[in-house]
Amino acid sequence: MNTNINTGAGFEVALLAAGAIFAYGVWMGRRDLGFRAALGVLGSMLWSLLPAGLWFLMASGRPLSGGMLPLLMGVGWVLSFALSFLPVWVAVNWLEVIRWETRPRE
């Protein structure tokens, strides 16, 4: 892996969570649920790209005033940090779904 490219920890955590939830689904005998869970985690990873849209809005529009740029940068950073945990939350939710579907029935 090229160490010069900084993709952020959110992508690595999302890929790790997707692989782990897929492996858990296969281990529990429900490969179909594991695959759907992995796709859900990877799909939620796309939401972490939302703050990048702020940069495109800033670049495409008129110049921002001096006080607006730090505000948008701060909001983008906080939003990016908060959304980086979304794939983990989705993976934990799918973990409960897989556990519920594979529990012994009485």
C-alpha positions in Angstrom: 0.0 0.0 0.0 1.2 3.4 -0.9 1.7 5.3 2.4 1.7 8.7 0.7 -2.0 8.5 0.1 -3.9 9.4 3.3 -7.4 8.0 3.0 -8.3 8.5 6.6 -9.0 6.0 9.3 -12.7 5.9 8.5 -12.3 3.9 5.3 -10.0 1.3 6.9 -12.4 0.9 9.8 -15.3 0.5 7.4 -13.5 -2.1 5.3 -12.5 -4.0 8.4 -16.1 -3.9 9.8 -17.5 -5.0 6.4 -15.1 -8.0 6.3 -15.7 -8.9 9.9 -19.5 -8.8 9.6 -19.4 -10.9 6.4 -17.1 -13.4 8.1 -19.5 -13.6 11.1 -22.4 -14.2 8.8 -20.6 -17.0 7.1 -19.5 -18.5 10.4 -23.1 -18.4 11.7 -24.3 -20.2 8.5 -26.1 -17.2 7.0 -23.9 -16.2 4.1 -26.7 -14.2 2.6 -27.2 -12.0 5.6 -23.4 -11.6 5.9 -23.2 -10.4 2.3 -26.1 -8.0 2.7 -24.5 -6.7 5.9 -21.2 -6.1 4.2 -22.9 -4.2 1.4 -24.8 -2.1 4.0 -21.6 -1.2 5.8 -19.8 -0.3 2.5 -22.8 1.7 1.4 -22.8 3.6 4.7 -19.1 4.3 4.1 -20.2 6.5 1.2 -21.9 8.8 3.6 -18.5 9.7 5.1 -17.7 11.4 1.8 -20.5 13.9 2.4 -18.2 16.6 4.0 -16.2 16.6 0.8 -19.2 18.1 -0.8 -18.7 21.2 1.3 -15.3 21.6 -0.4 -16.8 21.4 -3.8 -19.5 23.9 -2.9 -16.8 26.3 -1.6 -14.7 25.9 -4.8 -17.6 26.2 -7.3 -19.3 29.3 -5.8 -18.3 32.8 -5.2 -15.4 33.5 -2.9 -16.3 33.2 0.8 -15.8 36.0 3.3 -12.9 35.6 5.7 -15.0 34.4 8.6 -17.1 31.9 6.7 -14.2 29.7 5.5 -13.0 28.6 9.0 -16.6 28.0 10.0 -17.2 25.7 7.0 -13.9 23.9 7.6 -14.8 23.3 11.2 -18.3 22.0 10.3 -16.8 19.8 7.7 -14.2 18.3 10.1 -16.9 17.7 12.8 -19.3 16.1 10.3 -16.5 14.0 8.9 -15.5 12.8 12.3 -19.1 12.0 13.3 -19.9 10.2 10.1 -16.7 8.0 10.3 -18.5 6.0 13.0 -21.6 5.3 10.9 -20.2 2.1 9.3 -19.4 0.7 12.7 -22.9 1.5 13.9 -24.4 -0.2 10.9 -22.1 -3.3 11.4 -23.2 -3.6 15.1 -26.8 -3.3 14.0 -26.3 -6.1 11.4 -24.5 -8.2 14.1 -27.7 -8.1 16.1 -29.8 -9.0 13.1 -27.6 -12.0 12.3 -27.7 -13.1 16.0 -31.5 -12.8 16.0 -31.9 -14.9 12.8 -29.6 -17.6 13.9 -30.8 -18.0 17.5 -32.2 -21.4 18.4 -36.0 -21.5 18.2 -38.1 -22.9 21.0 
